[in-house]
Structures are given as structure tokens and as C-alpha cells.
Amino acid sequence: MRKTLKVIIVVALAVILALSAFGCSKKKKGDTAKATPRPNPENLIGEIKLSGYLYSDMAKNLDNYKAAFVADYPGVEIMIDLDRVSAKQYFEALDNIAETGDLSSAGDVILVDAARMEKYAQEGLIIDLSSYIGTVLNFETYKYINPAKDLLPAAYDACFYNGNIYMCAIEYNHKFVLLNYSLLEAAGYSFPTDDWTWNDMIEMAETLKSNGVETPIAMDYTDYAIWGAFARSYGQDVYDYVGNSEDTKELNLTHPDVVKGLEDLCDLINPERGLVDCINSKDIDPADISKYAFIIADHEDIAVWSETLLAAENNEAEGKKWTWDYIHFPRWEDENYEENHVYHQAIAANVYGFAVVNHGEDEEHNEDFYRTCAYLALYGTVSKASLGYANEGQSVPANAETNKMKFWREYPKAGKNSSVFSNFADTADFAGSLGCFMPTMSAEEIDITYAIEGYLTGTRTMRESLQTLQENAQASWKTR
């Protein structure tokens, strides 16, 4: 009896399995696979103040970023600080608040640059976001966000302090040259080609100077993004580690190639030549742009100057007309170029990202509050948030997928900005290959004007000055 029962059960199971297999392979016409249900977002509830700068009075970059986040986390109410417009004004206000040692009044999630991130992290003014990585769901892909994979490598590297991540990169502002083509054409020059060098720029500037252009070049050579590029102009790094770690690393400022590059910078900016106005591009009044032939600027400046730039070529607009374009930072010829035909290219980018203010711990500012803030800051790794923040190209996205769209190359006018990146492959990480070469806060500790003034006045050799700066900077790093 038991044997018969076993046989019946086995046969029944076989029939069931066969029918199941038949049913799977013989779907009725019109049947479709059942979709995976959308995961439920975490129940994030609370009010958060988001602070950043706007590209213009009408810009919607922060609103768009907020909308992308709230669409997935509808329980969060986000207030946007609209009191500050330009990046310059925003960061000046942020600096004033930070001087009090408390960023609470700045907001809950704030936009910072890499240098301020390092400073605020060191002072305990912002929180470590590391523990939240891998917990925020991207509802475009249903995968957890991964900044190391989602961001451009150099943008990701700039988010670290002491081995931990303190901000999520949202954009970077790379250096390039704004050309006054009308001035160049009047001096007999055509638009520079993509292989142009600093020697080419200097030759043009000297001709323009002799033709009556008061100061052909505007560039803040005390900006580490610029002097650091000159220091690397013969291919030598000035710092042997990228990652903003506190681990002791040796500076390389006294390497002969670094010394030679900075001597070249001094020779270019020598007041006796009168070729360079050391002015931060953000301090240039839009009405004064046309008096320079070359302005070392970044993408952020274009958003500020866009109205003036477009009017310059608009025949219906009032004012003097002139033609402009962009081109990438010049390259340097190797010292033995005649024999080896080697060029070197070096430039830096300023990385901006969102950080979470440390309010301390109390009933209001508890773990749920900080988790909500961290999720909002980290949402820059989601392409729809990144795309919304970039608007129509006013910023260069740090998000790799959004960056691939390259729509920002056409801002503010289609057909412009076409040569800025033409000597780099589309797959290249522009910020990564030409990014910040030492922790930005550390770079700012190096008073490069000390070396420049010593060299130009003949009171110290460049190597002597750099040796002093290197020892001072290295000593301060060891105590961090």
C-alpha cells in the first residue's frame, strides 16, 4: 500500500512539473513578464535648508535639484536659500559665517568647494558621509548609489579628507582661455589652433602690447590652479598623492622641473613686460571683458558674463561689438622639444559639492535628521538630479553619465566652446587628468607670492624660496 502511494505521489509530481514547464513555454498571446515592483523609498520626513549659489536671478539649478530628490523622497520639505546669487557672493557669505566657528545659520546642506570642505572637515563643522554610502537608492536604476562609480574620478577624489568622504561633488569649474578674437584679428592673428602653446600666447600678447592694448592677459597667477599648472609645465608633479589624505607625503616643489616652470611664470608676469594683469576672473566687471585679449577664466564665469558676451555679437544690442571664443589652456613645449617634439599639458579644476552641516546632537538634530541631509547631499550622484542642477549647460556636471551628454560645451551659445576640449578624447576624464595636484587647503598654505617676489626682486632664488615654502607646508601637514 505504501509502495503504491509513493508511486502515485511521484507520478502526480511529475505531471505537475510537466504542466508547469508547458505553461511557461506556451504563454498565451499578449502575456507579458510581470514587472519588478518599484521599491518603496525610505520614510524620510523633515525640513531641510539647502544653500548654494544661483547662476542668475532666474536660475533654477537648486530648484531642479530639489525637485529630483523630492520626487523620490516626498516626505522631505526643502527650503532653498535664495539670498545669495553669484558664486563669489555665496562663498564670501559662507566664509563670514564660518569665521564664527558655527555653520548652522548657513543651512543644513550647503554647497562648498574642495578647499572649504577640507577646512570645515578639519574643524568639525561638517559631517562624515562615509557611513551613508551604499544606503541611498537611485530610483532610476533601482541600485544603491556609488560615488566612486557615478562621479568623474577627479571629482570623486576631491570629496575626501583624511580618508573619509565629506562632500558629494556636483560640478567642477575648469580653467580655459576666453579670447577676444577682434583684438587678435586686428593684430594679424587668426584663431589659435588646438596645439597652441604658452610661447604662442606670449608672442601674441607682446604684439598686442606694441599695438596699444594696455594689458593683453588677465590671470590670477596666485591661484594654485594656475601656478600649480606652471609648476607642472615640464611634466613633474608637485605632490605625490591625490586623495586629500592626512598621511604625510613629501612635496616636490624643489624638483628642477618645478623650479623651471615657476621661473617661466615669473618671467611672463614680470611687471616690466606689462603683459599680465593679476586679477581674479570673478572680479572682472562684465563691461571690462573686452579690454583683454586673453582671460584665464572658468565655466562659472561664463554664466555670469553670458549676457554681456551674447550682446557683444548681437547687432541689435547697444555697445561696442567684438567677437569672442574659447580655447583650452595652452600647452608647454618640452625643453628639448626640437629633438623630442614633446608637449606637456597641465591645468586644474575647482570641484564643488554638497556637504552636511554639523549642528551637534539634540532632539531636533538626531540620526534621522542627519540621514535625510546626507541623502540629499549624496543625490548629486543620480543623473536626473545632476542634469537638473546643470540646467542648460551653466555648470559642468561631476556626474559621469550627465557629463557624457556634453551639452554644456555649447553654453552660452551653440558653436562656441568647440575647441576647449577638442584635444582630449571623449572618454578621458578631463578633471582627472588635469585636476588638483595637492590638497587645496594645503596648496593655499603655500604663499606663492613669496617665491615670485623673491625671484623678481633678485633677493632669493626660486629654489631657495620654494625650499622654505616646502618645509613650512610639510611641517603643518604633519601636525594635522
BELSULGI-V911190 format. One record per residue. N is the residue number from 0. RES is the residue in one small letter. NEAR is the number of other ideal C-beta (glycine too) atoms within 10 Angstrom. D_CENTER is the distance of its C-alpha to the mean C-alpha in Angstrom with 1 decimal. Layout:
n=N res=RES near=NEAR d_center=D_CENTER
n=N res=RES near=NEAR d_center=D_CENTER
This chain:
n=0 res=m near=5 d_center=79.2
n=1 res=r near=6 d_center=76.0
n=2 res=k near=7 d_center=75.7
n=3 res=t near=8 d_center=76.1
n=4 res=l near=9 d_center=73.6
n=5 res=k near=10 d_center=71.0
n=6 res=v near=10 d_center=71.6
n=7 res=i near=10 d_center=71.2
n=8 res=i near=10 d_center=67.8
n=9 res=v near=10 d_center=66.5
n=10 res=v near=10 d_center=67.6
n=11 res=a near=10 d_center=66.1
n=12 res=l near=10 d_center=62.7
n=13 res=a near=10 d_center=62.9
n=14 res=v near=10 d_center=63.6
n=15 res=i near=10 d_center=60.7
n=16 res=l near=10 d_center=58.3
n=17 res=a near=10 d_center=59.6
n=18 res=l near=10 d_center=59.3
n=19 res=s near=10 d_center=55.7
n=20 res=a near=10 d_center=54.9
n=21 res=f near=9 d_center=56.7
n=22 res=g near=10 d_center=55.0
n=23 res=c near=8 d_center=51.5
n=24 res=s near=7 d_center=52.4
n=25 res=k near=8 d_center=54.3
n=26 res=k near=10 d_center=52.0
n=27 res=k near=6 d_center=53.5
n=28 res=k near=4 d_center=52.3
n=29 res=g near=5 d_center=49.3
n=30 res=d near=8 d_center=48.3
n=31 res=t near=6 d_center=44.6
n=32 res=a near=6 d_center=42.7
n=33 res=k near=6 d_center=41.9
n=34 res=a near=6 d_center=38.2
n=35 res=t near=7 d_center=36.3
n=36 res=p near=6 d_center=36.2
n=37 res=r near=8 d_center=32.9
n=38 res=p near=9 d_center=32.1
n=39 res=n near=7 d_center=32.4
n=40 res=p near=16 d_center=29.4
n=41 res=e near=16 d_center=29.8
n=42 res=n near=8 d_center=31.6
n=43 res=l near=19 d_center=28.9
n=44 res=i near=13 d_center=30.5
n=45 res=g near=16 d_center=29.5
n=46 res=e near=12 d_center=27.9
n=47 res=i near=22 d_center=24.3
n=48 res=k near=18 d_center=22.7
n=49 res=l near=22 d_center=19.1
n=50 res=s near=26 d_center=17.4
n=51 res=g near=23 d_center=14.5
n=52 res=y near=22 d_center=14.5
n=53 res=l near=22 d_center=15.8
n=54 res=y near=23 d_center=15.2
n=55 res=s near=15 d_center=19.0
n=56 res=d near=7 d_center=22.1
n=57 res=m near=6 d_center=22.5
n=58 res=a near=18 d_center=19.0
n=59 res=k near=16 d_center=19.1
n=60 res=n near=22 d_center=15.6
n=61 res=l near=21 d_center=16.6
n=62 res=d near=17 d_center=20.0
n=63 res=n near=18 d_center=18.9
n=64 res=y near=28 d_center=16.8
n=65 res=k near=23 d_center=19.9
n=66 res=a near=14 d_center=22.2
n=67 res=a near=22 d_center=20.7
n=68 res=f near=25 d_center=21.1
n=69 res=v near=14 d_center=24.6
n=70 res=a near=12 d_center=25.8
n=71 res=d near=20 d_center=25.7
n=72 res=y near=21 d_center=26.5
n=73 res=p near=11 d_center=28.8
n=74 res=g near=12 d_center=30.3
n=75 res=v near=19 d_center=27.3
n=76 res=e near=12 d_center=27.5
n=77 res=i near=21 d_center=24.2
n=78 res=m near=13 d_center=24.5
n=79 res=i near=16 d_center=21.7
n=80 res=d near=19 d_center=21.6
n=81 res=l near=13 d_center=21.9
n=82 res=d near=9 d_center=23.1
n=83 res=r near=17 d_center=20.1
n=84 res=v near=15 d_center=18.8
n=85 res=s near=17 d_center=16.3
n=86 res=a near=24 d_center=13.2
n=87 res=k near=17 d_center=15.4
n=88 res=q near=14 d_center=18.3
n=89 res=y near=20 d_center=16.5
n=90 res=f near=20 d_center=15.1
n=91 res=e near=11 d_center=18.5
n=92 res=a near=17 d_center=20.3
n=93 res=l near=23 d_center=18.4
n=94 res=d near=11 d_center=19.3
n=95 res=n near=10 d_center=22.9
n=96 res=i near=18 d_center=23.1
n=97 res=a near=19 d_center=21.7
n=98 res=e near=8 d_center=24.5
n=99 res=t near=9 d_center=27.0
n=100 res=g near=9 d_center=25.8
n=101 res=d near=14 d_center=25.4
n=102 res=l near=24 d_center=22.5
n=103 res=s near=15 d_center=24.8
n=104 res=s near=12 d_center=25.1
n=105 res=a near=21 d_center=21.4
n=106 res=g near=21 d_center=21.5
n=107 res=d near=24 d_center=21.4
n=108 res=v near=27 d_center=17.8
n=109 res=i near=28 d_center=15.4
n=110 res=l near=26 d_center=11.9
n=111 res=v near=28 d_center=10.7
n=112 res=d near=21 d_center=8.2
n=113 res=a near=28 d_center=8.7
n=114 res=a near=20 d_center=11.7
n=115 res=r near=23 d_center=13.3
n=116 res=m near=28 d_center=12.9
n=117 res=e near=25 d_center=14.8
n=118 res=k near=19 d_center=17.3
n=119 res=y near=24 d_center=18.0
n=120 res=a near=24 d_center=18.4
n=121 res=q near=15 d_center=20.8
n=122 res=e near=12 d_center=22.7
n=123 res=g near=10 d_center=23.0
n=124 res=l near=24 d_center=21.6
n=125 res=i near=25 d_center=19.4
n=126 res=i near=21 d_center=20.5
n=127 res=d near=16 d_center=19.9
n=128 res=l near=25 d_center=18.7
n=129 res=s near=13 d_center=20.0
n=130 res=s near=13 d_center=23.3
n=131 res=y near=20 d_center=22.0
n=132 res=i near=17 d_center=20.2
n=133 res=g near=13 d_center=22.6
n=134 res=t near=13 d_center=24.4
n=135 res=v near=25 d_center=22.4
n=136 res=l near=19 d_center=23.8
n=137 res=n near=19 d_center=22.0
n=138 res=f near=15 d_center=24.8
n=139 res=e near=13 d_center=23.6
n=140 res=t near=11 d_center=24.5
n=141 res=y near=10 d_center=26.6
n=142 res=k near=12 d_center=24.7
n=143 res=y near=12 d_center=23.0
n=144 res=i near=23 d_center=19.2
n=145 res=n near=14 d_center=17.9
n=146 res=p near=23 d_center=14.2
n=147 res=a near=13 d_center=15.0
n=148 res=k near=11 d_center=16.1
n=149 res=d near=25 d_center=14.1
n=150 res=l near=31 d_center=10.5
n=151 res=l near=23 d_center=9.3
n=152 res=p near=16 d_center=10.8
n=153 res=a near=22 d_center=8.3
n=154 res=a near=31 d_center=6.0
n=155 res=y near=26 d_center=9.5
n=156 res=d near=20 d_center=10.7
n=157 res=a near=32 d_center=8.6
n=158 res=c near=25 d_center=10.3
n=159 res=f near=21 d_center=13.7
n=160 res=y near=25 d_center=16.2
n=161 res=n near=15 d_center=19.7
n=162 res=g near=12 d_center=19.3
n=163 res=n near=15 d_center=18.5
n=164 res=i near=24 d_center=15.5
n=165 res=y near=26 d_center=15.0
n=166 res=m near=32 d_center=12.1
n=167 res=c near=30 d_center=10.8
n=168 res=a near=29 d_center=7.1
n=169 res=i near=27 d_center=7.2
n=170 res=e near=28 d_center=4.3
n=171 res=y near=30 d_center=1.5
n=172 res=n near=23 d_center=4.8
n=173 res=h near=23 d_center=6.9
n=174 res=k near=21 d_center=10.4
n=175 res=f near=22 d_center=13.4
n=176 res=v near=21 d_center=17.0
n=177 res=l near=24 d_center=18.6
n=178 res=l near=23 d_center=22.2
n=179 res=n near=23 d_center=25.3
n=180 res=y near=17 d_center=27.4
n=181 res=s near=17 d_center=30.5
n=182 res=l near=22 d_center=30.7
n=183 res=l near=21 d_center=30.2
n=184 res=e near=13 d_center=32.8
n=185 res=a near=15 d_center=35.3
n=186 res=a near=18 d_center=35.0
n=187 res=g near=9 d_center=35.9
n=188 res=y near=17 d_center=32.5
n=189 res=s near=8 d_center=31.1
n=190 res=f near=13 d_center=27.4
n=191 res=p near=21 d_center=26.0
n=192 res=t near=11 d_center=25.7
n=193 res=d near=13 d_center=22.8
n=194 res=d near=10 d_center=24.3
n=195 res=w near=19 d_center=24.4
n=196 res=t near=17 d_center=24.2
n=197 res=w near=18 d_center=24.1
n=198 res=n near=13 d_center=27.9
n=199 res=d near=16 d_center=27.9
n=200 res=m near=22 d_center=25.8
n=201 res=i near=19 d_center=28.1
n=202 res=e near=12 d_center=31.2
n=203 res=m near=22 d_center=30.1
n=204 res=a near=22 d_center=29.3
n=205 res=e near=14 d_center=32.7
n=206 res=t near=16 d_center=34.5
n=207 res=l near=24 d_center=32.8
n=208 res=k near=18 d_center=33.8
n=209 res=s near=9 d_center=37.3
n=210 res=n near=13 d_center=37.3
n=211 res=g near=8 d_center=36.7
n=212 res=v near=20 d_center=32.9
n=213 res=e near=10 d_center=32.6
n=214 res=t near=18 d_center=29.1
n=215 res=p near=26 d_center=27.5
n=216 res=i near=24 d_center=24.1
n=217 res=a near=23 d_center=21.7
n=218 res=m near=23 d_center=19.1
n=219 res=d near=18 d_center=18.3
n=220 res=y near=20 d_center=19.2
n=221 res=t near=15 d_center=19.1
n=222 res=d near=21 d_center=15.3
n=223 res=y near=22 d_center=14.7
n=224 res=a near=24 d_center=12.0
n=225 res=i near=21 d_center=15.2
n=226 res=w near=23 d_center=18.0
n=227 res=g near=26 d_center=16.4
n=228 res=a near=27 d_center=16.2
n=229 res=f near=23 d_center=19.9
n=230 res=a near=29 d_center=20.7
n=231 res=r near=24 d_center=19.7
n=232 res=s near=24 d_center=21.3
n=233 res=y near=21 d_center=24.2
n=234 res=g near=14 d_center=22.3
n=235 res=q near=17 d_center=22.7
n=236 res=d near=18 d_center=20.1
n=237 res=v near=26 d_center=20.2
n=238 res=y near=20 d_center=19.5
n=239 res=d near=11 d_center=20.7
n=240 res=y near=14 d_center=18.6
n=241 res=v near=19 d_center=15.0
n=242 res=g near=15 d_center=14.7
n=243 res=n near=25 d_center=15.0
n=244 res=s near=14 d_center=18.7
n=245 res=e near=15 d_center=21.5
n=246 res=d near=9 d_center=23.7
n=247 res=t near=10 d_center=25.2
n=248 res=k near=17 d_center=24.0
n=249 res=e near=11 d_center=25.4
n=250 res=l near=21 d_center=23.6
n=251 res=n near=19 d_center=24.5
n=252 res=l near=26 d_center=24.6
n=253 res=t near=17 d_center=28.2
n=254 res=h near=17 d_center=28.0
n=255 res=p near=10 d_center=29.9
n=256 res=d near=19 d_center=27.1
n=257 res=v near=25 d_center=24.6
n=258 res=v near=23 d_center=27.4
n=259 res=k near=18 d_center=28.2
n=260 res=g near=25 d_center=24.7
n=261 res=l near=26 d_center=24.6
n=262 res=e near=17 d_center=28.2
n=263 res=d near=17 d_center=27.1
n=264 res=l near=25 d_center=24.6
n=265 res=c near=17 d_center=27.5
n=266 res=d near=12 d_center=29.8
n=267 res=l near=18 d_center=27.5
n=268 res=i near=20 d_center=27.0
n=269 res=n near=14 d_center=30.6
n=270 res=p near=9 d_center=31.9
n=271 res=e near=6 d_center=35.1
n=272 res=r near=13 d_center=33.3
n=273 res=g near=15 d_center=31.7
n=274 res=l near=21 d_center=28.9
n=275 res=v near=22 d_center=25.8
n=276 res=d near=17 d_center=25.1
n=277 res=c near=17 d_center=22.8
n=278 res=i near=16 d_center=21.1
n=279 res=n near=15 d_center=17.6
n=280 res=s near=23 d_center=16.6
n=281 res=k near=16 d_center=16.3
n=282 res=d near=10 d_center=19.9
n=283 res=i near=20 d_center=21.2
n=284 res=d near=8 d_center=23.5
n=285 res=p near=15 d_center=23.1
n=286 res=a near=10 d_center=26.8
n=287 res=d near=13 d_center=26.3
n=288 res=i near=21 d_center=23.7
n=289 res=s near=18 d_center=26.6
n=290 res=k near=17 d_center=28.2
n=291 res=y near=25 d_center=25.6
n=292 res=a near=29 d_center=25.7
n=293 res=f near=25 d_center=22.3
n=294 res=i near=24 d_center=19.3
n=295 res=i near=26 d_center=16.3
n=296 res=a near=26 d_center=13.7
n=297 res=d near=21 d_center=10.3
n=298 res=h near=24 d_center=9.8
n=299 res=e near=24 d_center=10.1
n=300 res=d near=24 d_center=13.4
n=301 res=i near=25 d_center=14.8
n=302 res=a near=23 d_center=14.9
n=303 res=v near=21 d_center=16.8
n=304 res=w near=21 d_center=19.0
n=305 res=s near=17 d_center=19.6
n=306 res=e near=13 d_center=23.1
n=307 res=t near=17 d_center=24.2
n=308 res=l near=21 d_center=22.9
n=309 res=l near=14 d_center=24.7
n=310 res=a near=15 d_center=27.8
n=311 res=a near=20 d_center=28.0
n=312 res=e near=14 d_center=29.1
n=313 res=n near=11 d_center=30.9
n=314 res=n near=5 d_center=34.6
n=315 res=e near=5 d_center=35.5
n=316 res=a near=12 d_center=33.2
n=317 res=e near=7 d_center=34.6
n=318 res=g near=11 d_center=33.7
n=319 res=k near=9 d_center=33.3
n=320 res=k near=13 d_center=32.0
n=321 res=w near=17 d_center=29.8
n=322 res=t near=14 d_center=27.7
n=323 res=w near=21 d_center=24.1
n=324 res=d near=19 d_center=21.6
n=325 res=y near=19 d_center=18.4
n=326 res=i near=22 d_center=18.3
n=327 res=h near=23 d_center=16.1
n=328 res=f near=21 d_center=16.1
n=329 res=p near=23 d_center=19.7
n=330 res=r near=21 d_center=20.9
n=331 res=w near=22 d_center=23.5
n=332 res=e near=19 d_center=26.9
n=333 res=d near=17 d_center=28.1
n=334 res=e near=12 d_center=31.1
n=335 res=n near=9 d_center=33.3
n=336 res=y near=14 d_center=31.9
n=337 res=e near=8 d_center=35.5
n=338 res=e near=8 d_center=36.4
n=339 res=n near=10 d_center=33.4
n=340 res=h near=9 d_center=31.3
n=341 res=v near=14 d_center=28.1
n=342 res=y near=15 d_center=24.8
n=343 res=h near=18 d_center=21.8
n=344 res=q near=18 d_center=18.2
n=345 res=a near=24 d_center=15.6
n=346 res=i near=22 d_center=12.4
n=347 res=a near=28 d_center=9.3
n=348 res=a near=26 d_center=5.7
n=349 res=n near=24 d_center=4.8
n=350 res=v near=30 d_center=3.0
n=351 res=y near=28 d_center=5.3
n=352 res=g near=29 d_center=8.0
n=353 res=f near=28 d_center=11.7
n=354 res=a near=26 d_center=14.4
n=355 res=v near=29 d_center=18.2
n=356 res=v near=24 d_center=20.4
n=357 res=n near=19 d_center=23.4
n=358 res=h near=17 d_center=26.5
n=359 res=g near=9 d_center=28.9
n=360 res=e near=11 d_center=31.3
n=361 res=d near=8 d_center=34.0
n=362 res=e near=6 d_center=35.6
n=363 res=e near=10 d_center=32.8
n=364 res=h near=16 d_center=29.8
n=365 res=n near=11 d_center=31.0
n=366 res=e near=8 d_center=29.5
n=367 res=d near=13 d_center=29.5
n=368 res=f near=21 d_center=27.5
n=369 res=y near=20 d_center=24.8
n=370 res=r near=18 d_center=24.7
n=371 res=t near=23 d_center=24.2
n=372 res=c near=29 d_center=21.3
n=373 res=a near=24 d_center=19.7
n=374 res=y near=25 d_center=20.2
n=375 res=l near=26 d_center=18.6
n=376 res=a near=29 d_center=15.4
n=377 res=l near=28 d_center=15.3
n=378 res=y near=25 d_center=16.0
n=379 res=g near=30 d_center=12.4
n=380 res=t near=27 d_center=13.4
n=381 res=v near=25 d_center=16.2
n=382 res=s near=21 d_center=15.7
n=383 res=k near=21 d_center=17.8
n=384 res=a near=27 d_center=15.9
n=385 res=s near=27 d_center=12.5
n=386 res=l near=18 d_center=14.6
n=387 res=g near=20 d_center=16.2
n=388 res=y near=28 d_center=13.2
n=389 res=a near=26 d_center=12.0
n=390 res=n near=19 d_center=15.6
n=391 res=e near=13 d_center=16.8
n=392 res=g near=20 d_center=13.7
n=393 res=q near=22 d_center=12.6
n=394 res=s near=24 d_center=8.9
n=395 res=v near=25 d_center=7.1
n=396 res=p near=28 d_center=7.5
n=397 res=a near=31 d_center=6.2
n=398 res=n near=27 d_center=10.0
n=399 res=a near=18 d_center=11.8
n=400 res=e near=16 d_center=14.8
n=401 res=t near=24 d_center=13.4
n=402 res=n near=24 d_center=11.4
n=403 res=k near=12 d_center=14.8
n=404 res=m near=14 d_center=16.2
n=405 res=k near=14 d_center=14.7
n=406 res=f near=15 d_center=16.1
n=407 res=w near=20 d_center=13.3
n=408 res=r near=18 d_center=14.8
n=409 res=e near=14 d_center=17.8
n=410 res=y near=21 d_center=16.5
n=411 res=p near=16 d_center=18.4
n=412 res=k near=14 d_center=21.3
n=413 res=a near=10 d_center=22.2
n=414 res=g near=7 d_center=23.1
n=415 res=k near=18 d_center=20.6
n=416 res=n near=23 d_center=17.5
n=417 res=s near=13 d_center=19.5
n=418 res=s near=19 d_center=19.5
n=419 res=v near=20 d_center=15.9
n=420 res=f near=18 d_center=15.3
n=421 res=s near=11 d_center=19.0
n=422 res=n near=15 d_center=19.5
n=423 res=f near=15 d_center=17.2
n=424 res=a near=9 d_center=18.5
n=425 res=d near=9 d_center=17.1
n=426 res=t near=6 d_center=17.0
n=427 res=a near=12 d_center=15.0
n=428 res=d near=18 d_center=11.6
n=429 res=f near=21 d_center=10.2
n=430 res=a near=28 d_center=7.3
n=431 res=g near=15 d_center=10.1
n=432 res=s near=14 d_center=12.8
n=433 res=l near=23 d_center=11.3
n=434 res=g near=24 d_center=8.9
n=435 res=c near=24 d_center=9.9
n=436 res=f near=22 d_center=13.6
n=437 res=m near=27 d_center=14.8
n=438 res=p near=25 d_center=14.1
n=439 res=t near=24 d_center=12.6
n=440 res=m near=21 d_center=15.5
n=441 res=s near=20 d_center=17.9
n=442 res=a near=21 d_center=16.7
n=443 res=e near=17 d_center=17.4
n=444 res=e near=16 d_center=20.8
n=445 res=i near=22 d_center=21.7
n=446 res=d near=15 d_center=23.3
n=447 res=i near=24 d_center=22.9
n=448 res=t near=13 d_center=25.2
n=449 res=y near=15 d_center=27.9
n=450 res=a near=27 d_center=27.8
n=451 res=i near=22 d_center=27.5
n=452 res=e near=14 d_center=30.4
n=453 res=g near=18 d_center=32.5
n=454 res=y near=23 d_center=32.2
n=455 res=l near=15 d_center=32.9
n=456 res=t near=8 d_center=35.8
n=457 res=g near=7 d_center=37.2
n=458 res=t near=10 d_center=37.6
n=459 res=r near=16 d_center=35.5
n=460 res=t near=14 d_center=34.4
n=461 res=m near=22 d_center=30.7
n=462 res=r near=19 d_center=31.3
n=463 res=e near=15 d_center=33.2
n=464 res=s near=24 d_center=30.4
n=465 res=l near=27 d_center=27.8
n=466 res=q near=16 d_center=30.2
n=467 res=t near=16 d_center=30.6
n=468 res=l near=19 d_center=26.9
n=469 res=q near=18 d_center=26.4
n=470 res=e near=13 d_center=29.2
n=471 res=n near=14 d_center=28.1
n=472 res=a near=20 d_center=24.6
n=473 res=q near=16 d_center=25.9
n=474 res=a near=9 d_center=28.5
n=475 res=s near=13 d_center=26.2
n=476 res=w near=19 d_center=24.1
n=477 res=k near=9 d_center=27.3
n=478 res=t near=6 d_center=28.2
n=479 res=r near=13 d_center=25.1
